[in-house]
């Protein structure tokens, strides 16, 4: 899938949701690659299970970190916006 349609779909999400998706996807891919490398080095027939065992928890952690970062950015933007409007 080209990047254009993905960017359009993500642009309709709120900032915390968008950062959650990006964090989960990027950490999940990195975890899956690390799982594949570890699985191939330890015992090749079970490498797909190592991909899931490392990729899924990494995606969950990446999603939580992305959501938290999105909330922090959203809150800081609202605080900054309210500070500029105050007398």
N, CA, C and O atoms as a GROMACS GRO file, in nm:
protein
  348
    1UNK      N    1   0.085  -0.117   0.000
    1UNK     CA    2   0.000   0.000   0.000
    1UNK      C    3   0.089   0.123   0.000
    1UNK      O    4   0.181   0.132   0.081
    2UNK      N    5   0.063   0.217  -0.089
    2UNK     CA    6   0.144   0.339  -0.093
    2UNK      C    7   0.126   0.423   0.034
    2UNK      O    8   0.029   0.405   0.108
    3UNK      N    9   0.218   0.512   0.056
    3UNK     CA   10   0.217   0.592   0.177
    3UNK      C   11   0.103   0.692   0.175
    3UNK      O   12   0.050   0.725   0.282
    4UNK      N   13   0.063   0.743   0.060
    4UNK     CA   14  -0.042   0.844   0.049
    4UNK      C   15  -0.173   0.805   0.117
    4UNK      O   16  -0.222   0.880   0.201
    5UNK      N   17  -0.232   0.688   0.083
    5UNK     CA   18  -0.357   0.650   0.148
    5UNK      C   19  -0.343   0.629   0.299
    5UNK      O   20  -0.437   0.655   0.374
    6UNK      N   21  -0.228   0.582   0.342
    6UNK     CA   22  -0.206   0.563   0.486
    6UNK      C   23  -0.204   0.698   0.556
    6UNK      O   24  -0.264   0.714   0.662
    7UNK      N   25  -0.136   0.795   0.497
    7UNK     CA   26  -0.130   0.928   0.556
    7UNK      C   27  -0.269   0.992   0.561
    7UNK      O   28  -0.302   1.061   0.657
    8UNK      N   29  -0.350   0.969   0.459
    8UNK     CA   30  -0.485   1.025   0.458
    8UNK      C   31  -0.569   0.962   0.568
    8UNK      O   32  -0.642   1.032   0.638
    9UNK      N   33  -0.558   0.832   0.586
    9UNK     CA   34  -0.633   0.765   0.693
    9UNK      C   35  -0.588   0.812   0.831
    9UNK      O   36  -0.671   0.830   0.920
   10UNK      N   37  -0.459   0.831   0.848
   10UNK     CA   38  -0.408   0.875   0.978
   10UNK      C   39  -0.444   1.020   1.006
   10UNK      O   40  -0.455   1.059   1.123
   11UNK      N   41  -0.461   1.101   0.903
   11UNK     CA   42  -0.490   1.243   0.925
   11UNK      C   43  -0.629   1.264   0.984
   11UNK      O   44  -0.655   1.368   1.043
   12UNK      N   45  -0.717   1.166   0.971
   12UNK     CA   46  -0.852   1.179   1.027
   12UNK      C   47  -0.858   1.140   1.174
   12UNK      O   48  -0.962   1.160   1.239
   13UNK      N   49  -0.751   1.085   1.228
   13UNK     CA   50  -0.749   1.044   1.369
   13UNK      C   51  -0.707   1.161   1.458
   13UNK      O   52  -0.644   1.257   1.412
   14UNK      N   53  -0.742   1.151   1.585
   14UNK     CA   54  -0.694   1.250   1.679
   14UNK      C   55  -0.544   1.229   1.700
   14UNK      O   56  -0.490   1.124   1.666
   15UNK      N   57  -0.479   1.329   1.756
   15UNK     CA   58  -0.334   1.321   1.773
   15UNK      C   59  -0.290   1.203   1.860
   15UNK      O   60  -0.198   1.131   1.821
   16UNK      N   61  -0.353   1.178   1.977
   16UNK     CA   62  -0.311   1.061   2.055
   16UNK      C   63  -0.333   0.929   1.982
   16UNK      O   64  -0.250   0.838   1.992
   17UNK      N   65  -0.444   0.918   1.909
   17UNK     CA   66  -0.470   0.795   1.834
   17UNK      C   67  -0.369   0.776   1.721
   17UNK      O   68  -0.323   0.665   1.696
   18UNK      N   69  -0.334   0.885   1.654
   18UNK     CA   70  -0.236   0.878   1.546
   18UNK      C   71  -0.100   0.836   1.599
   18UNK      O   72  -0.034   0.752   1.540
   19UNK      N   73  -0.059   0.894   1.710
   19UNK     CA   74   0.070   0.858   1.769
   19UNK      C   75   0.069   0.716   1.823
   19UNK      O   76   0.172   0.649   1.824
   20UNK      N   77  -0.048   0.669   1.869
   20UNK     CA   78  -0.060   0.531   1.914
   20UNK      C   79  -0.036   0.436   1.799
   20UNK      O   80   0.038   0.338   1.813
   21UNK      N   81  -0.099   0.463   1.685
   21UNK     CA   82  -0.084   0.376   1.568
   21UNK      C   83   0.061   0.377   1.520
   21UNK      O   84   0.117   0.271   1.492
   22UNK      N   85   0.120   0.493   1.511
   22UNK     CA   86   0.257   0.503   1.462
   22UNK      C   87   0.355   0.436   1.560
   22UNK      O   88   0.446   0.365   1.517
   23UNK      N   89   0.336   0.459   1.689
   23UNK     CA   90   0.423   0.397   1.789
   23UNK      C   91   0.411   0.246   1.791
   23UNK      O   92   0.511   0.175   1.799
   24UNK      N   93   0.287   0.197   1.784
   24UNK     CA   94   0.267   0.052   1.786
   24UNK      C   95   0.323  -0.012   1.661
   24UNK      O   96   0.386  -0.118   1.668
   25UNK      N   97   0.302   0.050   1.546
   25UNK     CA   98   0.351  -0.008   1.421
   25UNK      C   99   0.503  -0.009   1.416
   25UNK      O  100   0.564  -0.110   1.381
   26UNK      N  101   0.565   0.102   1.451
   26UNK     CA  102   0.710   0.107   1.440
   26UNK      C  103   0.778   0.019   1.544
   26UNK      O  104   0.875  -0.050   1.512
   27UNK      N  105   0.730   0.021   1.667
   27UNK     CA  106   0.790  -0.066   1.768
   27UNK      C  107   0.761  -0.213   1.739
   27UNK      O  108   0.845  -0.299   1.763
   28UNK      N  109   0.643  -0.241   1.686
   28UNK     CA  110   0.608  -0.379   1.651
   28UNK      C  111   0.696  -0.434   1.540
   28UNK      O  112   0.738  -0.550   1.545
   29UNK      N  113   0.723  -0.352   1.441
   29UNK     CA  114   0.810  -0.396   1.331
   29UNK      C  115   0.952  -0.420   1.381
   29UNK      O  116   1.014  -0.520   1.346
   30UNK      N  117   1.001  -0.329   1.462
   30UNK     CA  118   1.136  -0.347   1.517
   30UNK      C  119   1.142  -0.472   1.604
   30UNK      O  120   1.237  -0.550   1.596
   31UNK      N  121   1.041  -0.491   1.689
   31UNK     CA  122   1.037  -0.611   1.773
   31UNK      C  123   1.027  -0.739   1.693
   31UNK      O  124   1.088  -0.840   1.728
   32UNK      N  125   0.951  -0.735   1.584
   32UNK     CA  126   0.938  -0.853   1.499
   32UNK      C  127   1.070  -0.887   1.429
   32UNK      O  128   1.106  -1.004   1.416
   33UNK      N  129   1.140  -0.785   1.385
   33UNK     CA  130   1.270  -0.808   1.320
   33UNK      C  131   1.370  -0.866   1.420
   33UNK      O  132   1.444  -0.960   1.389
   34UNK      N  133   1.372  -0.809   1.540
   34UNK     CA  134   1.461  -0.861   1.644
   34UNK      C  135   1.422  -1.004   1.678
   34UNK      O  136   1.509  -1.090   1.695
   35UNK      N  137   1.292  -1.032   1.688
   35UNK     CA  138   1.244  -1.168   1.715
   35UNK      C  139   1.285  -1.266   1.607
   35UNK      O  140   1.321  -1.380   1.636
   36UNK      N  141   1.279  -1.222   1.482
   36UNK     CA  142   1.321  -1.309   1.372
   36UNK      C  143   1.469  -1.341   1.380
   36UNK      O  144   1.510  -1.455   1.363
   37UNK      N  145   1.548  -1.240   1.406
   37UNK     CA  146   1.693  -1.262   1.417
   37UNK      C  147   1.725  -1.355   1.534
   37UNK      O  148   1.804  -1.448   1.519
   38UNK      N  149   1.664  -1.330   1.648
   38UNK     CA  150   1.687  -1.415   1.765
   38UNK      C  151   1.638  -1.556   1.736
   38UNK      O  152   1.707  -1.654   1.767
   39UNK      N  153   1.520  -1.568   1.677
   39UNK     CA  154   1.465  -1.700   1.647
   39UNK      C  155   1.550  -1.779   1.549
   39UNK      O  156   1.566  -1.900   1.565
   40UNK      N  157   1.604  -1.712   1.449
   40UNK     CA  158   1.689  -1.781   1.353
   40UNK      C  159   1.822  -1.823   1.414
   40UNK      O  160   1.878  -1.925   1.376
   41UNK      N  161   1.871  -1.746   1.507
   41UNK     CA  162   1.998  -1.781   1.570
   41UNK      C  163   1.982  -1.892   1.674
   41UNK      O  164   2.072  -1.974   1.690
   42UNK      N  165   1.869  -1.895   1.744
   42UNK     CA  166   1.852  -1.991   1.852
   42UNK      C  167   1.805  -2.126   1.798
   42UNK      O  168   1.870  -2.228   1.817
   43UNK      N  169   1.688  -2.124   1.731
   43UNK     CA  170   1.634  -2.250   1.679
   43UNK      C  171   1.543  -2.215   1.562
   43UNK      O  172   1.432  -2.166   1.581
   44UNK      N  173   1.590  -2.241   1.442
   44UNK     CA  174   1.526  -2.195   1.319
   44UNK      C  175   1.380  -2.239   1.304
   44UNK      O  176   1.298  -2.156   1.263
   45UNK      N  177   1.341  -2.362   1.334
   45UNK     CA  178   1.200  -2.400   1.313
   45UNK      C  179   1.100  -2.320   1.396
   45UNK      O  180   0.983  -2.312   1.360
   46UNK      N  181   1.143  -2.264   1.505
   46UNK     CA  182   1.050  -2.188   1.589
   46UNK      C  183   1.065  -2.036   1.572
   46UNK      O  184   1.015  -1.960   1.654
   47UNK      N  185   1.134  -1.992   1.468
   47UNK     CA  186   1.156  -1.849   1.446
   47UNK      C  187   1.025  -1.770   1.433
   47UNK      O  188   1.018  -1.659   1.486
   48UNK      N  189   0.921  -1.821   1.366
   48UNK     CA  190   0.796  -1.743   1.358
   48UNK      C  191   0.735  -1.714   1.496
   48UNK      O  192   0.674  -1.610   1.517
   49UNK      N  193   0.752  -1.807   1.587
   49UNK     CA  194   0.698  -1.785   1.723
   49UNK      C  195   0.778  -1.677   1.796
   49UNK      O  196   0.721  -1.600   1.873
   50UNK      N  197   0.907  -1.671   1.771
   50UNK     CA  198   0.989  -1.566   1.831
   50UNK      C  199   0.951  -1.430   1.776
   50UNK      O  200   0.956  -1.330   1.848
   51UNK      N  201   0.912  -1.425   1.649
   51UNK     CA  202   0.866  -1.299   1.590
   51UNK      C  203   0.744  -1.247   1.666
   51UNK      O  204   0.736  -1.129   1.699
   52UNK      N  205   0.649  -1.336   1.693
   52UNK     CA  206   0.528  -1.297   1.765
   52UNK      C  207   0.560  -1.266   1.911
   52UNK      O  208   0.507  -1.170   1.967
   53UNK      N  209   0.646  -1.346   1.972
   53UNK     CA  210   0.678  -1.327   2.113
   53UNK      C  211   0.748  -1.195   2.141
   53UNK      O  212   0.732  -1.139   2.249
   54UNK      N  213   0.824  -1.145   2.047
   54UNK     CA  214   0.890  -1.016   2.067
   54UNK      C  215   0.817  -0.902   1.998
   54UNK      O  216   0.819  -0.789   2.047
   55UNK      N  217   0.754  -0.929   1.886
   55UNK     CA  218   0.685  -0.823   1.811
   55UNK      C  219   0.559  -0.774   1.878
   55UNK      O  220   0.535  -0.653   1.882
   56UNK      N  221   0.478  -0.864   1.930
   56UNK     CA  222   0.352  -0.824   1.992
   56UNK      C  223   0.373  -0.741   2.120
   56UNK      O  224   0.311  -0.635   2.133
   57UNK      N  225   0.456  -0.785   2.214
   57UNK     CA  226   0.479  -0.698   2.330
   57UNK      C  227   0.542  -0.564   2.293
   57UNK      O  228   0.511  -0.462   2.354
   58UNK      N  229   0.631  -0.565   2.194
   58UNK     CA  230   0.692  -0.439   2.151
   58UNK      C  231   0.586  -0.346   2.093
   58UNK      O  232   0.591  -0.225   2.116
   59UNK      N  233   0.490  -0.400   2.018
   59UNK     CA  234   0.383  -0.318   1.962
   59UNK      C  235   0.295  -0.261   2.072
   59UNK      O  236   0.253  -0.146   2.064
   60UNK      N  237   0.267  -0.339   2.173
   60UNK     CA  238   0.185  -0.290   2.285
   60UNK      C  239   0.258  -0.177   2.359
   60UNK      O  240   0.198  -0.074   2.388
   61UNK      N  241   0.385  -0.198   2.388
   61UNK     CA  242   0.462  -0.095   2.458
   61UNK      C  243   0.475   0.030   2.370
   61UNK      O  244   0.462   0.142   2.420
   62UNK      N  245   0.500   0.012   2.241
   62UNK     CA  246   0.508   0.126   2.150
   62UNK      C  247   0.377   0.202   2.142
   62UNK      O  248   0.377   0.325   2.133
   63UNK      N  249   0.266   0.130   2.144
   63UNK     CA  250   0.136   0.196   2.143
   63UNK      C  251   0.110   0.276   2.269
   63UNK      O  252   0.058   0.387   2.263
   64UNK      N  253   0.148   0.220   2.382
   64UNK     CA  254   0.129   0.292   2.510
   64UNK      C  255   0.217   0.417   2.514
   64UNK      O  256   0.173   0.523   2.557
   65UNK      N  257   0.341   0.403   2.470
   65UNK     CA  258   0.431   0.519   2.468
   65UNK      C  259   0.381   0.624   2.369
   65UNK      O  260   0.384   0.743   2.398
   66UNK      N  261   0.336   0.580   2.252
   66UNK     CA  262   0.282   0.674   2.154
   66UNK      C  263   0.159   0.745   2.205
   66UNK      O  264   0.144   0.865   2.184
   67UNK      N  265   0.069   0.672   2.272
   67UNK     CA  266  -0.051   0.733   2.327
   67UNK      C  267  -0.016   0.835   2.434
   67UNK      O  268  -0.073   0.944   2.437
   68UNK      N  269   0.077   0.800   2.521
   68UNK     CA  270   0.119   0.892   2.627
   68UNK      C  271   0.181   1.018   2.567
   68UNK      O  272   0.152   1.129   2.611
   69UNK      N  273   0.267   1.000   2.468
   69UNK     CA  274   0.330   1.116   2.404
   69UNK      C  275   0.226   1.203   2.334
   69UNK      O  276   0.234   1.326   2.339
   70UNK      N  277   0.130   1.139   2.269
   70UNK     CA  278   0.023   1.215   2.204
   70UNK      C  279  -0.060   1.294   2.302
   70UNK      O  280  -0.098   1.408   2.274
   71UNK      N  281  -0.089   1.235   2.418
   71UNK     CA  282  -0.163   1.307   2.520
   71UNK      C  283  -0.084   1.427   2.574
   71UNK      O  284  -0.139   1.534   2.598
   72UNK      N  285   0.045   1.407   2.593
   72UNK     CA  286   0.130   1.515   2.644
   72UNK      C  287   0.135   1.630   2.544
   72UNK      O  288   0.125   1.747   2.583
   73UNK      N  289   0.152   1.599   2.417
   73UNK     CA  290   0.157   1.704   2.314
   73UNK      C  291   0.023   1.775   2.304
   73UNK      O  292   0.019   1.898   2.294
   74UNK      N  293  -0.087   1.700   2.308
   74UNK     CA  294  -0.219   1.762   2.301
   74UNK      C  295  -0.242   1.854   2.421
   74UNK      O  296  -0.291   1.965   2.405
   75UNK      N  297  -0.206   1.807   2.540
   75UNK     CA  298  -0.224   1.889   2.660
   75UNK      C  299  -0.137   2.014   2.655
   75UNK      O  300  -0.182   2.122   2.693
   76UNK      N  301  -0.014   2.000   2.609
   76UNK     CA  302   0.075   2.116   2.605
   76UNK      C  303   0.026   2.218   2.502
   76UNK      O  304   0.039   2.338   2.524
   77UNK      N  305  -0.030   2.172   2.391
   77UNK     CA  306  -0.085   2.265   2.292
   77UNK      C  307  -0.206   2.338   2.348
   77UNK      O  308  -0.222   2.458   2.324
   78UNK      N  309  -0.290   2.268   2.423
   78UNK     CA  310  -0.407   2.333   2.481
   78UNK      C  311  -0.366   2.433   2.589
   78UNK      O  312  -0.424   2.541   2.598
   79UNK      N  313  -0.267   2.397   2.669
   79UNK     CA  314  -0.218   2.490   2.772
   79UNK      C  315  -0.158   2.613   2.706
   79UNK      O  316  -0.183   2.726   2.749
   80UNK      N  317  -0.079   2.592   2.602
   80UNK     CA  318  -0.016   2.705   2.532
   80UNK      C  319  -0.123   2.792   2.468
   80UNK      O  320  -0.114   2.915   2.472
   81UNK      N  321  -0.225   2.731   2.409
   81UNK     CA  322  -0.332   2.806   2.346
   81UNK      C  323  -0.409   2.886   2.450
   81UNK      O  324  -0.448   3.000   2.423
   82UNK      N  325  -0.433   2.829   2.568
   82UNK     CA  326  -0.504   2.901   2.673
   82UNK      C  327  -0.420   3.013   2.732
   82UNK      O  328  -0.475   3.115   2.774
   83UNK      N  329  -0.289   2.997   2.735
   83UNK     CA  330  -0.202   3.103   2.786
   83UNK      C  331  -0.199   3.223   2.694
   83UNK      O  332  -0.189   3.336   2.741
   84UNK      N  333  -0.209   3.202   2.565
   84UNK     CA  334  -0.206   3.314   2.472
   84UNK      C  335  -0.336   3.391   2.473
   84UNK      O  336  -0.336   3.509   2.438
   85UNK      N  337  -0.447   3.329   2.513
   85UNK     CA  338  -0.576   3.396   2.517
   85UNK      C  339  -0.603   3.462   2.652
   85UNK      O  340  -0.698   3.540   2.662
   86UNK      N  341  -0.525   3.434   2.752
   86UNK     CA  342  -0.552   3.492   2.884
   86UNK      C  343  -0.509   3.638   2.886
   86UNK      O  344  -0.415   3.676   2.816
   87UNK      N  345  -0.576   3.721   2.967
   87UNK     CA  346  -0.546   3.865   2.969
   87UNK      C  347  -0.414   3.897   3.033
   87UNK      O  348  -0.376   4.014   3.041
   0.00000   0.00000   0.00000
